[in-house]
Amino acid sequence: MELSLVGDRKTRIKVSIKELENNKWLKSVLDGLKPFKESSRYKYYLIDGDLLNRRKDGE
């Protein structure tokens, strides 16, 4: 799984199909989401919000 920022407030999640099939927790978390792009090896999800950087108190 790979996380990367897209723009200011979006996070792209790149997950291999093999990892998605073998990881029950990951599959349950991404189950309700529709991938915005798919290839033969990967599924790409776009999530609103910055999942990489924690917000500090007061910001």
N, CA, C and O atoms as a Tripos MOL2 file, in Angstrom:
@<TRIPOS>MOLECULE
protein
  236   235    59     0     0
PROTEIN
NO_CHARGES

@<TRIPOS>ATOM
      1 N           0.8500   -1.1620    0.0000 N.3       1 MET1
      2 CA          0.0000    0.0000    0.0000 C.3       1 MET1
      3 C           0.8980    1.2290    0.0000 C.2       1 MET1
      4 O           1.9270    1.2720    0.6750 O.2       1 MET1
      5 N           0.4840    2.2200   -0.7710 N.am      2 GLU2
      6 CA          1.2490    3.4600   -0.8850 C.3       2 GLU2
      7 C           0.2930    4.6360   -0.7460 C.2       2 GLU2
      8 O          -0.7540    4.6730   -1.3920 O.2       2 GLU2
      9 N           0.6550    5.5890    0.0940 N.am      3 LEU3
     10 CA         -0.1370    6.8020    0.2840 C.3       3 LEU3
     11 C           0.6270    7.9760   -0.3030 C.2       3 LEU3
     12 O           1.8440    8.0700   -0.1440 O.2       3 LEU3
     13 N          -0.0780    8.8680   -0.9780 N.am      4 SER4
     14 CA          0.5480   10.0830   -1.4950 C.3       4 SER4
     15 C          -0.4720   11.2080   -1.5110 C.2       4 SER4
     16 O          -1.6680   10.9810   -1.6910 O.2       4 SER4
     17 N           0.0230   12.4300   -1.3190 N.am      5 LEU5
     18 CA         -0.8540   13.5960   -1.3170 C.3       5 LEU5
     19 C          -1.1110   14.0530   -2.7410 C.2       5 LEU5
     20 O          -0.2150   14.0620   -3.5850 O.2       5 LEU5
     21 N          -2.3580   14.4320   -2.9870 N.am      6 VAL6
     22 CA         -2.7590   14.9800   -4.2850 C.3       6 VAL6
     23 C          -3.4030   16.3190   -3.9830 C.2       6 VAL6
     24 O          -4.4810   16.3710   -3.3910 O.2       6 VAL6
     25 N          -2.7640   17.3860   -4.3790 N.am      7 GLY7
     26 CA         -3.2930   18.7070   -4.0700 C.3       7 GLY7
     27 C          -3.1420   19.0110   -2.5920 C.2       7 GLY7
     28 O          -2.2360   18.5060   -1.9300 O.2       7 GLY7
     29 N          -4.0440   19.8460   -2.0810 N.am      8 ASP8
     30 CA         -3.9720   20.2560   -0.6850 C.3       8 ASP8
     31 C          -4.6420   19.2870    0.2750 C.2       8 ASP8
     32 O          -4.1020   18.9950    1.3420 O.2       8 ASP8
     33 N          -5.7880   18.7990   -0.0880 N.am      9 ARG9
     34 CA         -6.6060   18.0800    0.8730 C.3       9 ARG9
     35 C          -7.0530   16.6900    0.4170 C.2       9 ARG9
     36 O          -8.1000   16.2190    0.8610 O.2       9 ARG9
     37 N          -6.3070   16.0290   -0.4400 N.am     10 LYS10
     38 CA         -6.6940   14.7030   -0.8970 C.3      10 LYS10
     39 C          -5.5180   13.7390   -0.7620 C.2      10 LYS10
     40 O          -4.3610   14.1190   -0.9420 O.2      10 LYS10
     41 N          -5.8340   12.4990   -0.4450 N.am     11 THR11
     42 CA         -4.8330   11.4550   -0.3100 C.3      11 THR11
     43 C          -5.1620   10.3450   -1.2970 C.2      11 THR11
     44 O          -6.2960    9.8710   -1.3650 O.2      11 THR11
     45 N          -4.1510    9.9380   -2.0610 N.am     12 ARG12
     46 CA         -4.3090    8.8320   -2.9970 C.3      12 ARG12
     47 C          -3.7510    7.5790   -2.3380 C.2      12 ARG12
     48 O          -2.6370    7.5890   -1.8130 O.2      12 ARG12
     49 N          -4.5310    6.4990   -2.3660 N.am     13 ILE13
     50 CA         -4.1160    5.2210   -1.8140 C.3      13 ILE13
     51 C          -3.9530    4.2430   -2.9730 C.2      13 ILE13
     52 O          -4.8910    4.0040   -3.7320 O.2      13 ILE13
     53 N          -2.7690    3.6900   -3.0980 N.am     14 LYS14
     54 CA         -2.4650    2.7140   -4.1460 C.3      14 LYS14
     55 C          -2.2860    1.3600   -3.4630 C.2      14 LYS14
     56 O          -1.3800    1.1840   -2.6480 O.2      14 LYS14
     57 N          -3.1520    0.4070   -3.7970 N.am     15 VAL15
     58 CA         -3.1270   -0.9070   -3.1530 C.3      15 VAL15
     59 C          -3.0340   -1.9770   -4.2260 C.2      15 VAL15
     60 O          -3.7600   -1.9360   -5.2190 O.2      15 VAL15
     61 N          -2.1380   -2.9360   -4.0260 N.am     16 SER16
     62 CA         -2.0770   -4.0440   -4.9740 C.3      16 SER16
     63 C          -3.2850   -4.9480   -4.7550 C.2      16 SER16
     64 O          -3.7530   -5.1110   -3.6280 O.2      16 SER16
     65 N          -3.7720   -5.5180   -5.8110 N.am     17 ILE17
     66 CA         -4.9410   -6.3950   -5.7370 C.3      17 ILE17
     67 C          -4.6350   -7.6100   -4.8720 C.2      17 ILE17
     68 O          -5.4990   -8.0790   -4.1310 O.2      17 ILE17
     69 N          -3.4190   -8.1170   -4.9620 N.am     18 LYS18
     70 CA         -3.0050   -9.2590   -4.1570 C.3      18 LYS18
     71 C          -3.0510   -8.9260   -2.6680 C.2      18 LYS18
     72 O          -3.5240   -9.7290   -1.8640 O.2      18 LYS18
     73 N          -2.5590   -7.7380   -2.3010 N.am     19 GLU19
     74 CA         -2.5850   -7.3060   -0.9080 C.3      19 GLU19
     75 C          -4.0240   -7.1070   -0.4300 C.2      19 GLU19
     76 O          -4.3570   -7.4440    0.7070 O.2      19 GLU19
     77 N          -4.8560   -6.5700   -1.2840 N.am     20 LEU20
     78 CA         -6.2530   -6.3340   -0.9340 C.3      20 LEU20
     79 C          -7.0000   -7.6410   -0.6950 C.2      20 LEU20
     80 O          -7.8590   -7.7070    0.1850 O.2      20 LEU20
     81 N          -6.6900   -8.6680   -1.4550 N.am     21 GLU21
     82 CA         -7.3400   -9.9700   -1.2880 C.3      21 GLU21
     83 C          -6.8710  -10.6880   -0.0270 C.2      21 GLU21
     84 O          -7.6490  -11.4170    0.5880 O.2      21 GLU21
     85 N          -5.6090  -10.4970    0.3700 N.am     22 ASN22
     86 CA         -5.0370  -11.2400    1.4910 C.3      22 ASN22
     87 C          -5.1330  -10.5370    2.8320 C.2      22 ASN22
     88 O          -4.9170  -11.1750    3.8630 O.2      22 ASN22
     89 N          -5.4470   -9.2570    2.8630 N.am     23 ASN23
     90 CA         -5.5000   -8.4940    4.0970 C.3      23 ASN23
     91 C          -6.9600   -8.1860    4.4360 C.2      23 ASN23
     92 O          -7.5750   -7.3090    3.8300 O.2      23 ASN23
     93 N          -7.5060   -8.9160    5.4100 N.am     24 LYS24
     94 CA         -8.9280   -8.7730    5.7560 C.3      24 LYS24
     95 C          -9.2520   -7.3840    6.2960 C.2      24 LYS24
     96 O         -10.3010   -6.8270    5.9720 O.2      24 LYS24
     97 N          -8.3570   -6.8120    7.1230 N.am     25 TRP25
     98 CA         -8.6140   -5.4980    7.6830 C.3      25 TRP25
     99 C          -8.6540   -4.4280    6.5930 C.2      25 TRP25
    100 O          -9.5610   -3.5970    6.5600 O.2      25 TRP25
    101 N          -7.6630   -4.4600    5.7040 N.am     26 LEU26
    102 CA         -7.5970   -3.4810    4.6260 C.3      26 LEU26
    103 C          -8.8080   -3.6060    3.7070 C.2      26 LEU26
    104 O          -9.3730   -2.6030    3.2720 O.2      26 LEU26
    105 N          -9.1940   -4.8220    3.4220 N.am     27 LYS27
    106 CA        -10.3580   -5.0620    2.5630 C.3      27 LYS27
    107 C         -11.6320   -4.5080    3.2120 C.2      27 LYS27
    108 O         -12.4760   -3.9300    2.5280 O.2      27 LYS27
    109 N         -11.7690   -4.6840    4.5210 N.am     28 SER28
    110 CA        -12.9660   -4.1810    5.2000 C.3      28 SER28
    111 C         -12.9940   -2.6570    5.2350 C.2      28 SER28
    112 O         -14.0680   -2.0620    5.1540 O.2      28 SER28
    113 N         -11.8350   -2.0180    5.3530 N.am     29 VAL29
    114 CA        -11.7730   -0.5570    5.3980 C.3      29 VAL29
    115 C         -12.1040    0.0470    4.0350 C.2      29 VAL29
    116 O         -12.8230    1.0430    3.9580 O.2      29 VAL29
    117 N         -11.5880   -0.5450    2.9660 N.am     30 LEU30
    118 CA        -11.7810    0.0090    1.6250 C.3      30 LEU30
    119 C         -13.0010   -0.5710    0.9140 C.2      30 LEU30
    120 O         -13.2630   -0.2290   -0.2390 O.2      30 LEU30
    121 N         -13.7440   -1.4390    1.5830 N.am     31 ASP31
    122 CA        -14.8680   -2.1380    0.9540 C.3      31 ASP31
    123 C         -15.9420   -1.1980    0.4240 C.2      31 ASP31
    124 O         -16.4570   -1.4250   -0.6710 O.2      31 ASP31
    125 N         -16.2920   -0.1640    1.1560 N.am     32 GLY32
    126 CA        -17.3590    0.7310    0.7290 C.3      32 GLY32
    127 C         -16.9310    1.7730   -0.2940 C.2      32 GLY32
    128 O         -17.7720    2.4920   -0.8340 O.2      32 GLY32
    129 N         -15.6550    1.8620   -0.5610 N.am     33 LEU33
    130 CA        -15.1410    2.8820   -1.4760 C.3      33 LEU33
    131 C         -14.9930    2.3270   -2.8830 C.2      33 LEU33
    132 O         -14.6720    1.1550   -3.0790 O.2      33 LEU33
    133 N         -15.2320    3.1870   -3.8470 N.am     34 LYS34
    134 CA        -15.0650    2.8000   -5.2440 C.3      34 LYS34
    135 C         -13.7220    3.3350   -5.7380 C.2      34 LYS34
    136 O         -13.4510    4.5290   -5.6070 O.2      34 LYS34
    137 N         -12.8850    2.4800   -6.2990 N.am     35 PRO35
    138 CA        -11.6010    2.9750   -6.8090 C.3      35 PRO35
    139 C         -11.8110    3.9150   -7.9870 C.2      35 PRO35
    140 O         -12.6850    3.6870   -8.8240 O.2      35 PRO35
    141 N         -10.9990    4.9850   -8.0510 N.am     36 PHE36
    142 CA        -11.1400    5.9220   -9.1630 C.3      36 PHE36
    143 C         -10.3340    5.4610  -10.3690 C.2      36 PHE36
    144 O         -10.5260    5.9660  -11.4750 O.2      36 PHE36
    145 N          -9.4350    4.5080  -10.1630 N.am     37 LYS37
    146 CA         -8.6280    3.9780  -11.2540 C.3      37 LYS37
    147 C          -8.2330    2.5550  -10.9030 C.2      37 LYS37
    148 O          -7.9720    2.2480   -9.7400 O.2      37 LYS37
    149 N          -8.1880    1.6820  -11.9040 N.am     38 GLU38
    150 CA         -7.7710    0.2990  -11.6960 C.3      38 GLU38
    151 C          -6.8510   -0.1290  -12.8250 C.2      38 GLU38
    152 O          -7.0270    0.2770  -13.9740 O.2      38 GLU38
    153 N          -5.8760   -0.9470  -12.4890 N.am     39 SER39
    154 CA         -5.0280   -1.5730  -13.4950 C.3      39 SER39
    155 C          -5.0330   -3.0730  -13.2140 C.2      39 SER39
    156 O          -5.7600   -3.5400  -12.3370 O.2      39 SER39
    157 N          -4.2350   -3.8140  -13.9440 N.am     40 SER40
    158 CA         -4.2200   -5.2530  -13.7340 C.3      40 SER40
    159 C          -3.5850   -5.6370  -12.3990 C.2      40 SER40
    160 O          -3.8120   -6.7430  -11.9100 O.2      40 SER40
    161 N          -2.7930   -4.7450  -11.8020 N.am     41 ARG41
    162 CA         -2.1140   -5.0430  -10.5380 C.3      41 ARG41
    163 C          -2.5470   -4.1800   -9.3600 C.2      41 ARG41
    164 O          -2.4130   -4.6030   -8.2120 O.2      41 ARG41
    165 N          -3.0620   -2.9830   -9.6190 N.am     42 TYR42
    166 CA         -3.3340   -2.0360   -8.5430 C.3      42 TYR42
    167 C          -4.7420   -1.4560   -8.6350 C.2      42 TYR42
    168 O          -5.3560   -1.4010   -9.7010 O.2      42 TYR42
    169 N          -5.2290   -1.0230   -7.4580 N.am     43 LYS43
    170 CA         -6.4480   -0.2200   -7.3680 C.3      43 LYS43
    171 C          -6.0590    1.0800   -6.6870 C.2      43 LYS43
    172 O          -5.2930    1.0880   -5.7230 O.2      43 LYS43
    173 N          -6.5980    2.1790   -7.2010 N.am     44 TYR44
    174 CA         -6.2890    3.5070   -6.6890 C.3      44 TYR44
    175 C          -7.5590    4.1170   -6.0990 C.2      44 TYR44
    176 O          -8.6040    4.1540   -6.7490 O.2      44 TYR44
    177 N          -7.4520    4.5920   -4.8620 N.am     45 TYR45
    178 CA         -8.5650    5.2380   -4.1780 C.3      45 TYR45
    179 C          -8.1770    6.6770   -3.8850 C.2      45 TYR45
    180 O          -7.0090    6.9710   -3.6290 O.2      45 TYR45
    181 N          -9.1510    7.5710   -3.9230 N.am     46 LEU46
    182 CA         -8.9260    8.9800   -3.6180 C.3      46 LEU46
    183 C          -9.8030    9.3450   -2.4300 C.2      46 LEU46
    184 O         -11.0270    9.2230   -2.4840 O.2      46 LEU46
    185 N          -9.1570    9.7970   -1.3480 N.am     47 ILE47
    186 CA         -9.8390   10.0910   -0.0960 C.3      47 ILE47
    187 C          -9.7070   11.5870    0.1880 C.2      47 ILE47
    188 O          -8.6250   12.1570    0.0450 O.2      47 ILE47
    189 N         -10.8040   12.2170    0.5890 N.am     48 ASP48
    190 CA        -10.7410   13.6190    1.0150 C.3      48 ASP48
    191 C         -10.0020   13.6900    2.3450 C.2      48 ASP48
    192 O         -10.2650   12.9010    3.2520 O.2      48 ASP48
    193 N          -9.0840   14.6310    2.4550 N.am     49 GLY49
    194 CA         -8.3390   14.8270    3.6930 C.3      49 GLY49
    195 C          -6.8950   14.3890    3.5540 C.2      49 GLY49
    196 O          -6.5470   13.6040    2.6720 O.2      49 GLY49
    197 N          -6.0650   14.9080    4.4390 N.am     50 ASP50
    198 CA         -4.6420   14.6010    4.4730 C.3      50 ASP50
    199 C          -4.4140   13.4880    5.4890 C.2      50 ASP50
    200 O          -4.3950   13.7450    6.6930 O.2      50 ASP50
    201 N          -4.2410   12.2630    5.0200 N.am     51 LEU51
    202 CA         -4.0340   11.1410    5.9220 C.3      51 LEU51
    203 C          -2.5700   10.9380    6.3060 C.2      51 LEU51
    204 O          -2.2710   10.1160    7.1710 O.2      51 LEU51
    205 N          -1.6650   11.6680    5.6820 N.am     52 LEU52
    206 CA         -0.2390   11.5010    5.9430 C.3      52 LEU52
    207 C           0.2740   12.3900    7.0740 C.2      52 LEU52
    208 O           1.1230   11.9670    7.8590 O.2      52 LEU52
    209 N          -0.2280   13.5970    7.1580 N.am     53 ASN53
    210 CA          0.2650   14.5580    8.1380 C.3      53 ASN53
    211 C          -0.7790   14.7900    9.2210 C.2      53 ASN53
    212 O          -1.9270   15.1250    8.9310 O.2      53 ASN53
    213 N          -0.3720   14.6100   10.4600 N.am     54 ARG54
    214 CA         -1.2860   14.8650   11.5620 C.3      54 ARG54
    215 C          -1.4460   16.3490   11.7720 C.2      54 ARG54
    216 O          -0.4940   17.1190   11.6480 O.2      54 ARG54
    217 N          -2.6530   16.7370   12.0910 N.am     55 ARG55
    218 CA         -2.8920   18.1370   12.4140 C.3      55 ARG55
    219 C          -2.4230   18.4190   13.8260 C.2      55 ARG55
    220 O          -2.6720   17.6280   14.7360 O.2      55 ARG55
    221 N          -1.7510   19.5350   14.0130 N.am     56 LYS56
    222 CA         -1.3110   19.9310   15.3470 C.3      56 LYS56
    223 C          -2.4560   20.6630   16.0310 C.2      56 LYS56
    224 O          -3.3300   21.2190   15.3670 O.2      56 LYS56
    225 N          -2.4480   20.6610   17.3720 N.am     57 ASP57
    226 CA         -3.4920   21.3550   18.1260 C.3      57 ASP57
    227 C          -3.5120   22.8260   17.7760 C.2      57 ASP57
    228 O          -2.4660   23.4680   17.6870 O.2      57 ASP57
    229 N          -4.6930   23.3520   17.5800 N.am     58 GLY58
    230 CA         -4.8500   24.7630   17.2810 C.3      58 GLY58
    231 C          -4.7990   25.1020   15.8010 C.2      58 GLY58
    232 O          -4.9410   26.2700   15.4410 O.2      58 GLY58
    233 N          -4.6050   24.1290   14.9450 N.am     59 GLU59
    234 CA         -4.5580   24.4140   13.4950 C.3      59 GLU59
    235 C          -5.7830   23.8880   12.8220 C.2      59 GLU59
    236 O          -5.9280   24.0290   11.6070 O.2      59 GLU59
@<TRIPOS>BOND
     1     1     2 1
     2     2     3 1
     3     3     4 2
     4     3     5 am
     5     5     6 1
     6     6     7 1
     7     7     8 2
     8     7     9 am
     9     9    10 1
    10    10    11 1
    11    11    12 2
    12    11    13 am
    13    13    14 1
    14    14    15 1
    15    15    16 2
    16    15    17 am
    17    17    18 1
    18    18    19 1
    19    19    20 2
    20    19    21 am
    21    21    22 1
    22    22    23 1
    23    23    24 2
    24    23    25 am
    25    25    26 1
    26    26    27 1
    27    27    28 2
    28    27    29 am
    29    29    30 1
    30    30    31 1
    31    31    32 2
    32    31    33 am
    33    33    34 1
    34    34    35 1
    35    35    36 2
    36    35    37 am
    37    37    38 1
    38    38    39 1
    39    39    40 2
    40    39    41 am
    41    41    42 1
    42    42    43 1
    43    43    44 2
    44    43    45 am
    45    45    46 1
    46    46    47 1
    47    47    48 2
    48    47    49 am
    49    49    50 1
    50    50    51 1
    51    51    52 2
    52    51    53 am
    53    53    54 1
    54    54    55 1
    55    55    56 2
    56    55    57 am
    57    57    58 1
    58    58    59 1
    59    59    60 2
    60    59    61 am
    61    61    62 1
    62    62    63 1
    63    63    64 2
    64    63    65 am
    65    65    66 1
    66    66    67 1
    67    67    68 2
    68    67    69 am
    69    69    70 1
    70    70    71 1
    71    71    72 2
    72    71    73 am
    73    73    74 1
    74    74    75 1
    75    75    76 2
    76    75    77 am
    77    77    78 1
    78    78    79 1
    79    79    80 2
    80    79    81 am
    81    81    82 1
    82    82    83 1
    83    83    84 2
    84    83    85 am
    85    85    86 1
    86    86    87 1
    87    87    88 2
    88    87    89 am
    89    89    90 1
    90    90    91 1
    91    91    92 2
    92    91    93 am
    93    93    94 1
    94    94    95 1
    95    95    96 2
    96    95    97 am
    97    97    98 1
    98    98    99 1
    99    99   100 2
   100    99   101 am
   101   101   102 1
   102   102   103 1
   103   103   104 2
   104   103   105 am
   105   105   106 1
   106   106   107 1
   107   107   108 2
   108   107   109 am
   109   109   110 1
   110   110   111 1
   111   111   112 2
   112   111   113 am
   113   113   114 1
   114   114   115 1
   115   115   116 2
   116   115   117 am
   117   117   118 1
   118   118   119 1
   119   119   120 2
   120   119   121 am
   121   121   122 1
   122   122   123 1
   123   123   124 2
   124   123   125 am
   125   125   126 1
   126   126   127 1
   127   127   128 2
   128   127   129 am
   129   129   130 1
   130   130   131 1
   131   131   132 2
   132   131   133 am
   133   133   134 1
   134   134   135 1
   135   135   136 2
   136   135   137 am
   137   137   138 1
   138   138   139 1
   139   139   140 2
   140   139   141 am
   141   141   142 1
   142   142   143 1
   143   143   144 2
   144   143   145 am
   145   145   146 1
   146   146   147 1
   147   147   148 2
   148   147   149 am
   149   149   150 1
   150   150   151 1
   151   151   152 2
   152   151   153 am
   153   153   154 1
   154   154   155 1
   155   155   156 2
   156   155   157 am
   157   157   158 1
   158   158   159 1
   159   159   160 2
   160   159   161 am
   161   161   162 1
   162   162   163 1
   163   163   164 2
   164   163   165 am
   165   165   166 1
   166   166   167 1
   167   167   168 2
   168   167   169 am
   169   169   170 1
   170   170   171 1
   171   171   172 2
   172   171   173 am
   173   173   174 1
   174   174   175 1
   175   175   176 2
   176   175   177 am
   177   177   178 1
   178   178   179 1
   179   179   180 2
   180   179   181 am
   181   181   182 1
   182   182   183 1
   183   183   184 2
   184   183   185 am
   185   185   186 1
   186   186   187 1
   187   187   188 2
   188   187   189 am
   189   189   190 1
   190   190   191 1
   191   191   192 2
   192   191   193 am
   193   193   194 1
   194   194   195 1
   195   195   196 2
   196   195   197 am
   197   197   198 1
   198   198   199 1
   199   199   200 2
   200   199   201 am
   201   201   202 1
   202   202   203 1
   203   203   204 2
   204   203   205 am
   205   205   206 1
   206   206   207 1
   207   207   208 2
   208   207   209 am
   209   209   210 1
   210   210   211 1
   211   211   212 2
   212   211   213 am
   213   213   214 1
   214   214   215 1
   215   215   216 2
   216   215   217 am
   217   217   218 1
   218   218   219 1
   219   219   220 2
   220   219   221 am
   221   221   222 1
   222   222   223 1
   223   223   224 2
   224   223   225 am
   225   225   226 1
   226   226   227 1
   227   227   228 2
   228   227   229 am
   229   229   230 1
   230   230   231 1
   231   231   232 2
   232   231   233 am
   233   233   234 1
   234   234   235 1
   235   235   236 2
@<TRIPOS>SUBSTRUCTURE
     1 MET1         2 RESIDUE 1 A MET
     2 GLU2         6 RESIDUE 1 A GLU
     3 LEU3        10 RESIDUE 1 A LEU
     4 SER4        14 RESIDUE 1 A SER
     5 LEU5        18 RESIDUE 1 A LEU
     6 VAL6        22 RESIDUE 1 A VAL
     7 GLY7        26 RESIDUE 1 A GLY
     8 ASP8        30 RESIDUE 1 A ASP
     9 ARG9        34 RESIDUE 1 A ARG
    10 LYS10       38 RESIDUE 1 A LYS
    11 THR11       42 RESIDUE 1 A THR
    12 ARG12       46 RESIDUE 1 A ARG
    13 ILE13       50 RESIDUE 1 A ILE
    14 LYS14       54 RESIDUE 1 A LYS
    15 VAL15       58 RESIDUE 1 A VAL
    16 SER16       62 RESIDUE 1 A SER
    17 ILE17       66 RESIDUE 1 A ILE
    18 LYS18       70 RESIDUE 1 A LYS
    19 GLU19       74 RESIDUE 1 A GLU
    20 LEU20       78 RESIDUE 1 A LEU
    21 GLU21       82 RESIDUE 1 A GLU
    22 ASN22       86 RESIDUE 1 A ASN
    23 ASN23       90 RESIDUE 1 A ASN
    24 LYS24       94 RESIDUE 1 A LYS
    25 TRP25       98 RESIDUE 1 A TRP
    26 LEU26      102 RESIDUE 1 A LEU
    27 LYS27      106 RESIDUE 1 A LYS
    28 SER28      110 RESIDUE 1 A SER
    29 VAL29      114 RESIDUE 1 A VAL
    30 LEU30      118 RESIDUE 1 A LEU
    31 ASP31      122 RESIDUE 1 A ASP
    32 GLY32      126 RESIDUE 1 A GLY
    33 LEU33      130 RESIDUE 1 A LEU
    34 LYS34      134 RESIDUE 1 A LYS
    35 PRO35      138 RESIDUE 1 A PRO
    36 PHE36      142 RESIDUE 1 A PHE
    37 LYS37      146 RESIDUE 1 A LYS
    38 GLU38      150 RESIDUE 1 A GLU
    39 SER39      154 RESIDUE 1 A SER
    40 SER40      158 RESIDUE 1 A SER
    41 ARG41      162 RESIDUE 1 A ARG
    42 TYR42      166 RESIDUE 1 A TYR
    43 LYS43      170 RESIDUE 1 A LYS
    44 TYR44      174 RESIDUE 1 A TYR
    45 TYR45      178 RESIDUE 1 A TYR
    46 LEU46      182 RESIDUE 1 A LEU
    47 ILE47      186 RESIDUE 1 A ILE
    48 ASP48      190 RESIDUE 1 A ASP
    49 GLY49      194 RESIDUE 1 A GLY
    50 ASP50      198 RESIDUE 1 A ASP
    51 LEU51      202 RESIDUE 1 A LEU
    52 LEU52      206 RESIDUE 1 A LEU
    53 ASN53      210 RESIDUE 1 A ASN
    54 ARG54      214 RESIDUE 1 A ARG
    55 ARG55      218 RESIDUE 1 A ARG
    56 LYS56      222 RESIDUE 1 A LYS
    57 ASP57      226 RESIDUE 1 A ASP
    58 GLY58      230 RESIDUE 1 A GLY
    59 GLU59      234 RESIDUE 1 A GLU
